[in-house]
């Protein structure tokens, strides 16, 4: 019985998603910083956008790999999940065939990690925008 009341307390304190919160989440995922800009959090959105774009394009400059949809290998799958977190940057990279060539330099592995980290940071940024929109955070 105690677990049921704890669950009810958690449900009572969890803010309900609003259309604005969902929009902040989706925009924040599609374009780095856009969810924060929508919420008029200019400084935070600018810092996050600059960080994510820098990580992504430095990774591309180091000839990092962009993972494709492949669930045959665990590392490929994890890399794809991290890359898809980049939102539209991932789509643009795929359309332009960036990160698809053979690895020519030893730094390409670092570049690949930068691109995956950019995607993971973008996901955390979008979730942060969602939490701000529902009032869970300021």
Helices and strands as residue ranges (DSSP letters): H 2-13, H 19-30, H 34-38, H 42-61, H 74-84, H 88-95, H 108-134
